[in-house]
Amino acid sequence: VSPTDWVTLFSLLLPGAAAAVYKQWIPNTNFETASNWEKGRVPCASDVVHFEKNKVVSVFVGSPHALTDMYLPLNGEFVLASGAGFAAFDGSWDPGCDSGATVRFADAEHHAWFNPTLWQAVSPDGELEPSGRIFSVDEERVPCRYDDVIFQPETSFRVNVDSSQRVIHLRSISLMGQELSSPEAWAGYLRGPSAPLQFHGNGTLQVTGTGCPDKSGCACGNAPDGHRICAALLGASGRQCPAPACQSPLQPLGHCCGVCGATVNLDFTPDFDLQKYRDRLVQGLLSQPKYASVRMAISKVHKAQTFLGVIPRSSTPLIQIVLIDDGAGVQMGSTAEQLAADIMEDVAQHGETLGISSGKMEVATGSAFSRQAGSHALNRIIAGTVSGLLFSLLLLGGILFLYRKGKLR
């Protein structure tokens, strides 16, 4: 296999291996998107189109449409593709369109920036990245401060940027096929007519044009809005995490729910290079056939430090590795545990040259049922041992009593 083929193989294992990370917004407010209409279909010629008058909206129209009537919002825009537009229905028969219904545009106000389900990782040209074996903790599924954001060309959108941060920093924003990668270019766009229709809420997006300056990696920066991310992610499940499959799940930093498997936290020195170390783990360990079921997340995070375990003091940067596998029952998380042990062994042997000063491993394996069964078995063993000791002490005491009474020699 040629070196080029190996690079291709590992890039498939490792989406987002390049320094820049591209995240694309999924929803749109296009006229031709069926899910944007309350009836689940695009209006046809005999329909009456109804936009709520007080709803602010930007709508991309990609083709010509004949309509019976249309009620427009007081504040909005239509972005017309070449050849697109509207015409009055002339009353001629239109096959498949004899309902004459009122078709309302759905409410687009609820699409929140900090909803991880509304973003997807893509390549720089907007192509969907293969899922691979690398995943992101929930806070990092939303654009981080050094990420590039893409809104698909020929789409309109409206996104709520409510945030606990006054400013949401990004490296660049691409919309309508145009990349804005400097503060000046972004400021110019914000002064235009479309920006207020596309972005609403108390947060402000700021384009910096700069990537992560630290070879040891940069924290995502979404921790202040972690509660928004988890609320959006768990909204469909009643705002509760699913019941964990293991008895004592781990809680990775930046992740909404506990996981079964293993975590490795690394303290590092100025010589540490996150990108090189990630490649080392993928190429040397994760790509081994015995770890085919394991998924890995690795990033720099900030762990809060407290005084006496209560008073917040400061935060310490560390490299967090989260490992999850598809095992079940007593095997739940065992493959991830084995990989974590291999990582710790590698750190023990080569940590100094890699820029790693120390590591700590935590494990949550086995199903809750198997843990409970094992606990019951252990309790029975302990109970039997205690009973045996008590019987032996009673027997010894009886013999000593009889000896002192002169009954035994």
TIBANU-188088 format. One record per atom (N, C-alpha, C): x, y, z. Coordinates in pm, whole numbers, padded with zeros to 5 digits, always signed. Layout:
! TIBANU-188088
XYZ
...
END
This chain:
! TIBANU-188088
+00085-00119+00000
+00000+00000+00000
+00088+00123+00000
+00059+00217-00086
+00141+00337-00097
+00112+00431+00020
+00207+00522+00053
+00183+00619+00160
+00058+00701+00137
+00030+00733+00010
-00090+00812-00021
-00216+00735+00018
-00217+00602-00008
-00333+00522+00028
-00353+00518+00178
-00243+00512+00255
-00257+00512+00401
-00316+00644+00449
-00271+00754+00390
-00327+00884+00428
-00477+00888+00402
-00518+00834+00286
-00660+00831+00252
-00738+00746+00352
-00682+00629+00387
-00749+00540+00482
-00770+00608+00615
-00666+00672+00667
-00677+00732+00799
-00763+00858+00796
-00769+00926+00683
-00859+01041+00675
-01004+00997+00681
-01035+00874+00632
-01170+00822+00645
-01201+00786+00788
-01101+00735+00860
-01120+00705+01001
-01137+00833+01081
-01079+00941+01033
-01066+01061+01113
-01124+01183+01043
-01258+01197+01037
-01314+01316+00977
-01273+01440+01055
-01254+01548+00982
-01214+01671+01048
-01070+01670+01093
-00985+01588+01028
-00846+01579+01071
-00770+01707+01041
-00814+01784+00942
-00747+01909+00912
-00771+02008+01025
-00686+02112+01030
-00693+02207+01141
-00828+02277+01145
-00883+02315+01030
-01011+02385+01027
-01126+02285+01034
-01229+02321+01109
-01347+02236+01122
-01466+02312+01062
-01535+02248+00969
-01649+02311+00902
-01778+02250+00952
-01870+02335+00995
-02000+02290+01044
-02110+02361+00966
-02203+02281+00915
-02307+02333+00826
-02443+02331+00894
-02516+02441+00879
-02652+02454+00933
-02746+02371+00847
-02834+02293+00911
-02920+02201+00837
-03053+02262+00795
-03131+02326+00884
-03265+02374+00842
-03255+02486+00739
-03364+02507+00667
-03372+02623+00578
-03515+02675+00578
-03532+02790+00519
-03666+02849+00505
-03702+02862+00358
-03656+02770+00275
-03684+02775+00131
-03832+02753+00101
-03880+02820-00002
-04020+02806-00043
-04048+02663-00088
-03953+02599-00155
-03976+02466-00213
-03952+02351-00114
-03920+02378+00011
-03901+02272+00111
-04035+02238+00174
-04083+02116+00151
-04218+02077+00195
-04236+02091+00345
-04132+02061+00425
-04146+02066+00570
-04159+02208+00623
-04137+02309+00538
-04155+02447+00581
-04301+02493+00576
-04391+02403+00534
-04533+02436+00525
-04612+02346+00620
-04710+02405+00686
-04783+02332+00790
-04854+02208+00737
-04889+02206+00610
-04954+02089+00551
-04853+01987+00501
-04723+02017+00514
-04621+01924+00470
-04607+01913+00320
-04652+02013+00246
-04638+02013+00100
-04621+02156+00052
-04560+02169-00065
-04539+02301-00125
-04671+02350-00185
-04708+02476-00168
-04834+02527-00225
-04841+02509-00376
-04961+02481-00425
-04981+02470-00569
-05078+02579-00615
-05113+02577-00745
-05177+02692-00809
-05309+02734-00745
-05392+02640-00699
-05523+02677-00646
-05521+02710-00497
-05402+02707-00437
-05390+02733-00293
-05378+02882-00265
-05411+02916-00140
-05386+03050-00086
-05267+03040+00010
-05160+03113-00019
-05040+03110+00065
-05051+03215+00173
-05019+03173+00296
-05037+03263+00410
-04909+03269+00494
-04846+03388+00497
-04736+03415+00589
-04792+03497+00705
-04761+03458+00828
-04807+03537+00944
-04751+03678+00934
-04836+03778+00952
-04794+03915+00925
-04686+03964+01022
-04685+03910+01145
-04590+03959+01244
-04464+03872+01254
-04452+03770+01169
-04334+03684+01170
-04230+03736+01070
-04109+03755+01120
-04000+03800+01034
-03940+03678+00964
-03920+03688+00833
-03874+03569+00761
-03801+03609+00633
-03701+03527+00597
-03633+03537+00469
-03659+03406+00396
-03707+03413+00271
-03748+03294+00197
-03679+03291+00061
-03606+03183+00035
-03544+03164-00096
-03644+03093-00188
-03661+03147-00308
-03753+03089-00407
-03669+03043-00525
-03675+02911-00553
-03587+02855-00654
-03651+02834-00789
-03784+02851-00802
-03852+02824-00929
-03977+02910-00940
-04039+02919-01058
-04162+02998-01073
-04282+02926-01012
-04377+03004-00957
-04496+02947-00895
-04618+03029-00936
-04727+02960-00968
-04857+03024-00990
-04940+03001-00865
-05004+03106-00814
-05081+03097-00690
-05212+03173-00704
-05313+03129-00626
-05442+03199-00626
-05434+03329-00549
-05367+03323-00434
-05356+03443-00352
-05239+03423-00256
-05181+03533-00204
-05070+03521-00109
-05073+03638-00013
-05072+03607+00118
-05066+03708+00223
-04921+03717+00271
-04863+03836+00266
-04721+03855+00294
-04697+03905+00435
-04578+03878+00492
-04545+03933+00624
-04513+04082+00613
-04524+04152+00727
-04493+04294+00727
-04343+04319+00716
-04263+04222+00762
-04118+04238+00759
-04056+04108+00711
-04008+04106+00588
-03951+03984+00533
-03892+04010+00397
-03840+03904+00335
-03783+03917+00202
-03798+03786+00126
-03811+03796-00007
-03800+03682-00096
-03668+03696-00172
-03588+03590-00169
-03464+03588-00245
-03489+03499-00366
-03491+03558-00484
-03532+03486-00605
-03412+03436-00683
-03413+03306-00714
-03313+03250-00804
-03343+03296-00946
-03250+03274-01036
-03271+03312-01175
-03392+03238-01232
-03488+03312-01286
-03608+03253-01344
-03719+03227-01245
-03695+03248-01114
-03798+03224-01013
-03890+03346-01001
-04009+03322-00947
-04103+03431-00927
-04243+03379-00904
-04341+03471-00899
-04479+03435-00872
-04570+03494-00980
-04673+03419-01012
-04774+03467-01107
-04912+03430-01056
-05014+03509-01096
-05152+03480-01055
-05204+03358-01131
-05273+03269-01060
-05331+03149-01120
-05443+03191-01215
-05438+03137-01339
-05536+03179-01439
-05663+03096-01438
-05675+03004-01345
-05797+02925-01333
-05800+02799-01414
-05698+02774-01496
-05695+02651-01574
-05669+02531-01483
-05706+02414-01533
-05694+02293-01451
-05547+02260-01427
-05517+02231-01302
-05380+02194-01265
-05384+02056-01203
-05334+01953-01272
-05342+01817-01218
-05274+01806-01081
-05342+01739-00989
-05287+01721-00855
-05302+01841-00766
-05375+01943-00813
-05391+02062-00730
-05534+02114-00741
-05624+02043-00677
-05764+02085-00681
-05818+02111-00542
-05727+02126-00444
-05775+02142-00306
-05823+02283-00277
-05752+02382-00329
-05786+02519-00300
-05774+02552-00153
-05676+02497-00085
-05661+02514+00060
-05577+02637+00091
-05585+02678+00219
-05496+02780+00272
-05373+02710+00328
-05258+02741+00274
-05133+02675+00313
-05046+02777+00386
-05017+02750+00512
-04943+02844+00597
-04796+02805+00607
-04712+02908+00605
-04568+02888+00624
-04542+02860+00771
-04463+02757+00798
-04439+02715+00937
-04352+02816+01010
-04362+02814+01142
-04287+02905+01228
-04138+02865+01227
-04053+02960+01190
-03909+02932+01185
-03834+02991+01304
-03907+03043+01403
-03843+03111+01515
-03772+03015+01611
-03809+02887+01609
-03760+02795+01711
-03626+02730+01676
-03569+02759+01560
-03442+02698+01523
-03328+02768+01597
-03269+02699+01698
-03170+02761+01786
-03028+02725+01744
-02940+02824+01749
-02798+02805+01717
-02738+02694+01802
-02773+02688+01930
-02712+02593+02022
-02787+02460+02030
-02847+02419+01919
-02909+02287+01910
-02816+02196+01829
-02750+02098+01893
-02653+02015+01820
-02713+01937+01704
-02843+01906+01710
-02905+01826+01604
-02924+01905+01475
-02903+02038+01479
-02923+02121+01361
-02792+02153+01289
-02683+02086+01329
-02553+02106+01266
-02496+01973+01218
-02415+01978+01114
-02346+01858+01066
-02206+01895+01020
-02112+01802+01039
-01974+01825+00995
-01966+01805+00845
-01898+01897+00777
-01885+01890+00631
-01742+01922+00592
-01709+01891+00468
-01581+01929+00411
-01588+02076+00368
-01474+02137+00335
-01477+02279+00297
-01571+02312+00182
-01596+02215+00092
-01687+02243-00020
-01832+02209+00013
-01860+02179+00140
-01997+02155+00182
-02043+02011+00172
-01955+01919+00130
-01993+01778+00121
-01998+01717+00262
-02098+01633+00288
-02114+01571+00419
-01995+01482+00448
-01935+01499+00567
-01821+01417+00606
-01868+01275+00641
-01787+01171+00610
-01820+01037+00657
-01819+01033+00809
-01907+00954+00868
-01921+00953+01014
-01793+00906+01082
-01720+00811+01019
-01593+00768+01072
-01604+00711+01212
-01492+00713+01284
-01486+00657+01417
-01465+00766+01521
-01449+00889+01476
-01430+01001+01566
-01563+01072+01585
-01600+01097+01711
-01721+01175+01737
-01685+01295+01823
-01779+01383+01845
-01757+01502+01928
-01849+01497+02048
-01800+01543+02163
-01889+01561+02276
-01991+01667+02239
-02103+01670+02308
-02218+01748+02263
-02188+01897+02246
-02111+01956+02337
-02082+02099+02326
-02003+02131+02200
-01928+02034+02149
-01845+02056+02031
-01915+02019+01901
-02039+01974+01909
-02118+01951+01788
-02172+02083+01732
-02181+02184+01818
-02219+02319+01778
-02090+02393+01741
-02091+02487+01646
-01968+02555+01606
-01891+02612+01725
-01761+02582+01727
-01670+02633+01830
-01607+02764+01781
-01533+02828+01870
-01486+02965+01841
-01387+02971+01724
-01322+02860+01688
-01227+02863+01576
-01279+02783+01456
-01408+02755+01453
-01467+02677+01343
-01514+02768+01230
-01532+02705+01113
-01592+02772+00996
-01737+02726+00984
-01828+02820+00969
-01971+02791+00960
-02017+02808+00815
-02098+02712+00769
-02149+02716+00632
-02301+02712+00633
-02363+02810+00570
-02505+02805+00536
-02510+02772+00387
-02584+02669+00351
-02578+02617+00215
-02613+02723+00112
-02542+02722-00003
-02578+02815-00111
-02722+02792-00156
-02784+02897-00206
-02922+02892-00255
-03018+02841-00149
-02999+02887-00028
-03095+02859+00079
-03114+02987+00161
-03231+02998+00218
-03258+03102+00317
-03269+03034+00453
-03260+03112+00559
-03263+03053+00692
-03299+03161+00794
-03335+03116+00914
-03356+03205+01027
-03313+03129+01152
-03221+03186+01229
-03162+03114+01342
-03161+03205+01465
-03199+03146+01578
-03203+03216+01706
-03066+03202+01773
-02998+03314+01794
-02864+03312+01852
-02865+03357+01998
-02975+03328+02070
-02977+03353+02214
-02860+03282+02279
-02788+03352+02367
-02666+03295+02424
-02640+03355+02561
-02565+03280+02643
-02516+03332+02771
-02390+03416+02750
-02338+03415+02628
-02222+03496+02594
-02268+03616+02513
-02208+03730+02537
-02246+03849+02461
-02206+03834+02315
-02089+03772+02291
-02037+03755+02155
-02005+03609+02131
-02048+03555+02017
-02016+03418+01975
-01910+03429+01866
-01788+03388+01897
-01677+03401+01802
-01671+03283+01707
-01636+03311+01581
-01621+03209+01477
-01504+03249+01387
-01447+03150+01317
-01338+03184+01224
-01393+03248+01098
-01499+03188+01041
-01558+03244+00919
-01702+03198+00907
-01778+03267+00824
-01917+03231+00793
-01934+03238+00642
-01989+03131+00584
-02021+03129+00441
-02171+03125+00424
-02225+03216+00343
-02368+03214+00313
-02392+03265+00172
-02493+03207+00108
-02524+03237-00032
-02402+03222-00121
-02315+03123-00087
-02197+03096-00168
-02082+03192-00148
-02092+03282-00050
-01988+03381-00026
-01926+03358+00112
-01793+03346+00119
-01725+03328+00247
-01684+03463+00304
-01724+03487+00428
-01688+03609+00499
-01589+03569+00608
-01462+03604+00592
-01358+03554+00681
-01276+03665+00746
-01328+03787+00746
-01260+03896+00815
-01363+03975+00894
-01322+04039+01003
-01418+04120+01080
-01482+04229+00996
-01405+04286+00903
-01459+04396+00821
-01566+04345+00725
-01540+04228+00662
-01639+04173+00568
-01767+04137+00641
-01754+04080+00762
-01873+04042+00838
-01951+04165+00885
-01879+04267+00929
-01946+04390+00972
-02024+04452+00857
-01967+04445+00736
-02038+04497+00619
-02164+04418+00591
-02160+04286+00608
-02280+04205+00585
-02388+04237+00688
-02347+04256+00814
-02446+04286+00919
-02520+04416+00893
-02456+04508+00820
-02522+04635+00789
-02622+04621+00675
-02622+04508+00606
-02713+04487+00494
-02853+04451+00540
-02947+04437+00445
-03088+04416+00479
-03120+04273+00523
-03040+04174+00483
-03077+04034+00509
-03042+03987+00649
-02931+04034+00706
-02882+03983+00834
-02987+03989+00945
-03062+04099+00963
-03163+04101+01070
-03277+04001+01048
-03299+03962+00923
-03404+03863+00894
-03354+03721+00917
-03222+03702+00909
-03164+03568+00922
-03123+03535+01066
-03075+03635+01141
-03026+03613+01277
-03108+03696+01375
-03154+03630+01481
-03226+03704+01586
-03189+03645+01721
-03211+03720+01827
-03175+03676+01961
-03077+03772+02024
-03038+03744+02151
-02955+03840+02224
-02805+03824+02200
-02764+03717+02133
-02622+03697+02104
-02581+03769+01977
-02450+03792+01964
-02395+03856+01845
-02285+03767+01786
-02296+03734+01660
-02192+03656+01593
-02077+03748+01553
-01954+03702+01577
-01837+03780+01541
-01738+03693+01466
-01704+03732+01344
-01605+03662+01263
-01467+03718+01295
-01371+03628+01325
-01235+03673+01359
-01136+03650+01246
-01159+03547+01162
-01066+03515+01055
-00942+03441+01100
-00936+03403+01228
-00817+03336+01281
-00853+03196+01333
-00761+03101+01312
-00777+02966+01364
-00714+02952+01501
-00719+02832+01555
-00661+02805+01686
-00510+02829+01681
-00456+02915+01767
-00313+02947+01761
-00223+02852+01840
-00282+02757+01912
-00208+02670+02005
-00200+02528+01949
-00079+02475+01931
-00066+02340+01877
-00119+02234+01972
-00134+02268+02100
-00193+02173+02195
-00346+02174+02188
-00400+02252+02096
-00544+02258+02078
-00607+02375+02153
-00731+02402+02123
-00805+02509+02188
-00939+02455+02236
-00978+02496+02355
-01110+02457+02405
-01218+02517+02316
-01331+02447+02306
-01437+02486+02214
-01493+02624+02245
-01517+02652+02374
-01572+02781+02413
-01722+02784+02430
-01788+02668+02417
-01935+02665+02430
-01982+02629+02571
-01890+02615+02667
-01930+02575+02802
-02034+02669+02865
-02025+02803+02846
-02128+02889+02906
-02269+02860+02857
-02280+02800+02737
-02412+02767+02683
-02437+02617+02686
-02363+02545+02770
-02383+02401+02782
-02524+02363+02821
-02586+02445+02907
-02725+02414+02949
-02822+02430+02832
-02798+02525+02743
-02883+02542+02625
-02867+02422+02531
-02742+02379+02514
-02713+02267+02425
-02782+02140+02474
-02771+02114+02604
-02832+01992+02659
-02985+02001+02658
-03040+02119+02686
-03185+02134+02683
-03239+02110+02543
-03169+02161+02441
-03212+02139+02302
-03197+01993+02263
-03088+01932+02304
-03060+01793+02267
-03159+01697+02331
-03198+01725+02455
-03285+01634+02529
-03432+01674+02523
-03461+01780+02449
-03600+01827+02443
-03697+01721+02396
-03655+01639+02299
-03745+01537+02243
-03767+01421+02340
-03677+01405+02439
-03690+01292+02532
-03735+01337+02670
-03807+01448+02675
-03857+01494+02803
-03750+01552+02893
-03641+01601+02831
-03531+01665+02903
-03464+01572+03004
-03469+01442+02979
-03400+01347+03065
-03309+01258+02982
-03192+01229+03035
-03101+01139+02965
-03157+00998+02966
-03133+00920+02862
-03177+00781+02862
-03109+00704+02975
-03175+00600+03023
-03119+00521+03132
-02988+00458+03086
-02880+00475+03163
-02750+00421+03121
-02750+00269+03125
-02675+00208+03034
-02668+00062+03029
-02577+00007+03137
-02484+00089+03188
-02396+00044+03296
-02438+00109+03426
-02392+00053+03536
-02441+00097+03667
-02389+00235+03705
-02262+00264+03677
-02202+00391+03718
-02140+00458+03595
-02221+00521+03509
-02170+00580+03385
-02074+00695+03414
-01987+00722+03319
-01893+00834+03327
-01960+00960+03274
-01917+01076+03321
-01972+01202+03274
-01860+01287+03213
-01834+01271+03082
-01728+01350+03019
-01761+01499+03022
-01659+01581+03032
-01679+01726+03024
-01733+01763+02886
-01835+01848+02882
-01893+01892+02756
-01996+01797+02698
-02026+01688+02767
-02123+01590+02719
-02246+01594+02809
-02364+01581+02750
-02487+01599+02826
-02523+01480+02914
-02496+01359+02869
-02538+01239+02940
-02418+01150+02970
-02437+01062+03070
-02332+00969+03105
-02308+00867+02996
-02187+00811+02991
-02152+00713+02889
-02092+00590+02956
-02103+00477+02888
-02039+00354+02931
-01915+00333+02843
-01805+00300+02904
-01681+00285+02830
-01566+00330+02916
-01486+00424+02865
-01369+00471+02939
-01335+00613+02899
-01272+00684+02991
-01216+00816+02962
-01071+00817+03007
-00990+00894+02934
-00850+00916+02971
-00828+01066+02971
-00783+01120+03083
-00751+01262+03094
-00600+01279+03103
-00545+01364+03016
-00401+01381+03006
-00360+01522+03045
-00259+01533+03131
-00192+01660+03156
-00076+01671+03058
-00054+01791+03003
+00041+01805+02894
+00140+01918+02920
+00247+01916+02841
+00351+02018+02849
+00346+02104+02722
+00425+02211+02715
+00423+02295+02593
+00464+02222+02466
+00524+02104+02477
+00565+02029+02358
+00451+01947+02297
+00339+01939+02363
+00229+01853+02316
+00165+01910+02190
+00138+01822+02092
+00073+01860+01967
-00053+01774+01952
-00170+01836+01967
-00295+01762+01968
-00320+01690+01836
-00293+01758+01723
-00320+01698+01594
-00232+01574+01571
-00104+01586+01604
-00013+01472+01586
-00051+01357+01679
-00091+01391+01801
-00126+01285+01896
-00256+01215+01854
-00352+01292+01803
-00476+01231+01754
-00445+01134+01639
-00359+01177+01547
-00319+01089+01437
-00249+00964+01490
-00168+00980+01593
-00096+00866+01651
-00194+00763+01707
-00297+00811+01779
-00395+00719+01836
-00473+00647+01726
-00512+00721+01624
-00590+00660+01516
-00507+00557+01441
-00388+00594+01402
-00306+00508+01319
-00247+00390+01396
-00209+00415+01523
-00143+00310+01599
-00235+00220+01678
-00353+00270+01719
-00440+00192+01806
-00582+00175+01751
-00650+00288+01724
-00791+00279+01686
-00812+00202+01557
-00714+00203+01468
-00728+00134+01340
-00708-00016+01350
-00667-00067+01467
-00648-00211+01483
-00783-00283+01476
-00789-00400+01412
-00917-00471+01397
-00989-00499+01528
-00914-00523+01636
-00980-00555+01763
-01054-00436+01821
-01026-00315+01770
-01095-00195+01819
-01194-00140+01716
-01239-00227+01627
-01329-00181+01519
-01461-00127+01573
-01501-00168+01694
-01630-00125+01749
-01619+00001+01834
-01498+00053+01851
-01478+00166+01942
-01486+00299+01867
-01554+00396+01928
-01556+00533+01879
-01483+00622+01980
-01417+00726+01930
-01333+00808+02015
-01361+00956+01995
-01363+01030+02104
-01365+01176+02101
-01241+01225+02174
-01171+01322+02117
-01052+01376+02183
-01047+01526+02159
-01026+01603+02265
-01020+01748+02253
-00965+01807+02382
-00926+01934+02373
-00885+02006+02494
-01010+02060+02564
-01017+02041+02693
-01127+02092+02773
-01070+02162+02896
-01153+02236+02965
-01112+02303+03089
-01189+02242+03206
-01117+02185+03301
-01178+02124+03419
-01175+02223+03534
-01292+02248+03592
-01301+02344+03701
-01230+02292+03825
-01155+02379+03892
-01090+02348+04019
-01164+02419+04131
-01176+02354+04245
-01248+02413+04358
-01164+02408+04484
-01195+02495+04577
-01131+02497+04708
-01220+02422+04806
-01164+02320+04869
-01238+02233+04962
-01355+02164+04893
-01346+02149+04758
-01449+02078+04685
-01577+02155+04666
-01580+02283+04706
-01704+02360+04700
-01684+02493+04629
-01587+02572+04671
-01569+02709+04621
-01492+02707+04489
-01551+02760+04381
-01480+02764+04252
-01351+02844+04265
-01242+02789+04209
-01112+02856+04222
-01057+02894+04086
-01044+02799+03996
-00988+02824+03864
-01023+02705+03775
-00970+02703+03654
-00990+02588+03566
-00855+02546+03510
-00841+02416+03487
-00717+02359+03437
-00740+02297+03301
-00659+02332+03200
-00675+02268+03069
-00620+02126+03072
-00690+02035+03008
-00643+01898+02994
-00695+01841+02863
-00635+01731+02820
-00680+01662+02699
-00771+01548+02742
-00894+01551+02696
-00993+01450+02733
-01014+01354+02616
-01001+01225+02645
-01028+01120+02546
-01146+01039+02597
-01252+01030+02515
-01371+00953+02550
-01381+00835+02456
-01396+00715+02512
-01400+00592+02434
-01529+00517+02462
-01602+00483+02356
-01730+00412+02367
-01728+00296+02268
-01781+00180+02309
-01790+00068+02216
-01931+00010+02217
-01953-00087+02129
-02088-00142+02108
-02113-00269+02188
-02029-00298+02286
-02049-00420+02365
-02180-00418+02442
-02225-00536+02486
-02350-00548+02560
-02329-00642+02678
-02418-00632+02776
-02412-00720+02891
-02282-00702+02967
-02219-00813+03009
-02096-00805+03085
-01982-00748+03001
-01998-00750+02866
-01895-00696+02777
-01911-00546+02752
-02013-00486+02811
-02039-00344+02790
-01916-00260+02824
-01860-00193+02724
-01747-00103+02745
-01613-00170+02762
-01606-00304+02756
-01480-00373+02784
-01375-00346+02677
-01416-00336+02550
-01320-00307+02443
-01265-00165+02457
-01353-00072+02494
-01308+00065+02519
-01211+00069+02636
-01238-00012+02740
-01148-00019+02855
-01009-00070+02813
-01008-00170+02726
-00881-00226+02680
-00802-00122+02601
-00873-00046+02514
-00806+00059+02438
-00752+00167+02531
-00829+00203+02634
-00783+00302+02731
-00656+00254+02801
-00652+00124+02836
-00533+00068+02900
-00413+00075+02805
-00436+00050+02675
-00327+00060+02578
-00277+00204+02565
-00369+00300+02572
-00330+00441+02567
-00245+00477+02688
-00285+00430+02806
-00209+00457+02928
-00070+00392+02921
-00063+00272+02863
+00066+00205+02847
+00156+00285+02753
+00098+00338+02645
+00174+00420+02552
+00223+00548+02620
+00138+00607+02705
+00178+00727+02778
+00293+00696+02873
+00286+00580+02941
+00392+00542+03034
+00526+00525+02962
+00522+00475+02838
+00645+00448+02765
+00697+00571+02689
+00605+00650+02633
+00647+00757+02542
+00593+00895+02581
+00532+00907+02699
+00469+01033+02736
+00561+01152+02732
+00685+01135+02779
+00778+01248+02785
+00807+01303+02647
+00829+01215+02549
+00858+01262+02413
+00733+01317+02344
+00615+01275+02388
+00490+01323+02328
+00442+01454+02391
+00507+01495+02500
+00461+01616+02569
+00347+01588+02665
+00340+01467+02717
+00236+01430+02814
+00302+01405+02948
+00261+01479+03051
+00325+01467+03182
+00259+01361+03269
+00129+01337+03253
+00061+01235+03332
-00074+01204+03269
-00132+01093+03311
-00263+01053+03260
-00345+00984+03368
-00475+00994+03356
-00567+00930+03450
-00678+00861+03372
-00705+00737+03406
-00804+00656+03333
-00921+00624+03425
-01044+00638+03371
-01165+00598+03443
-01246+00505+03354
-01315+00410+03415
-01384+00306+03340
-01525+00286+03396
-01622+00267+03306
-01757+00223+03343
-01795+00112+03246
-01789-00011+03292
-01815-00126+03205
-01917-00218+03267
-01964-00315+03187
-02062-00412+03235
-02201-00352+03245
-02303-00431+03217
-02440-00381+03226
-02480-00364+03372
-02582-00282+03396
-02632-00264+03532
-02676-00397+03591
-02736-00484+03507
-02783-00614+03555
-02666-00700+03599
-02560-00705+03512
-02446-00790+03545
-02374-00737+03668
-02369-00602+03682
-02308-00543+03800
-02386-00583+03925
-02521-00580+03913
-02606-00614+04027
-02590-00761+04063
-02586-00848+03960
-02569-00990+03986
-02434-01015+04051
-02329-00947+03999
-02198-00962+04058
-02195-00913+04202
-02269-00805+04229
-02275-00752+04364
-02342-00852+04459
-02453-00914+04411
-02520-01014+04494
-02427-01132+04522
-02354-01177+04420
-02262-01289+04439
-02153-01253+04539
-02100-01129+04528
-01998-01085+04621
-02053-01078+04762
-02178-01030+04776
-02240-01023+04908
-02252-01162+04970
-02289-01262+04885
-02302-01398+04937
-02167-01453+04983
-02061-01421+04908
-01927-01466+04945
-01884-01403+05077
-01910-01270+05088
-01873-01200+05211
-01950-01256+05330
-02083-01277+05308
-02166-01329+05417
-02118-01467+05460
-02081-01551+05364
-02032-01684+05396
-01901-01679+05472
-01813-01586+05430
-01684-01573+05497
-01702-01528+05641
-01789-01428+05662
-01815-01378+05797
-01875-01488+05885
-01971-01562+05830
-02033-01671+05907
-01929-01775+05948
-01838-01809+05855
-01733-01906+05885
-01641-01858+05995
-01605-01729+05992
-01520-01674+06096
-01588-01677+06232
-01718-01639+06236
-01792-01641+06362
-01800-01782+06418
-01827-01883+06332
-01835-02021+06378
-01701-02067+06435
-01591-02029+06367
-01458-02068+06414
-01427-02004+06549
-01466-01877+06568
-01442-01811+06695
-01523-01875+06807
-01649-01911+06776
-01733-01976+06878
-01674-02111+06916
-01628-02187+06817
-01569-02318+06843
-01443-02305+06928
-01357-02209+06893
-01235-02188+06969
-01266-02144+07112
-01368-02057+07126
-01408-02013+07260
-01461-02128+07344
-01539-02217+07281
-01592-02333+07354
-01481-02425+07402
-01383-02448+07315
-01270-02535+07352
-01191-02474+07468
-01168-02341+07462
-01094-02273+07569
-01170-02280+07701
-01304-02266+07694
-01386-02273+07815
-01377-02411+07879
-01390-02515+07797
-01382-02652+07849
-01243-02682+07904
-01138-02627+07845
-01002-02649+07892
-00984-02590+08031
-01034-02468+08050
-01020-02404+08181
-01102-02473+08289
-01210-02538+08249
-01293-02611+08346
-01233-02749+08375
-01130-02781+08308
-01066-02908+08329
-01132-03023+08256
-01223-02993+08170
-01291-03098+08095
-01205-03151+07982
-01111-03064+07933
-01024-03105+07823
-00880-03093+07867
-00795-03183+07821
-00651-03173+07846
-00580-03127+07720
END
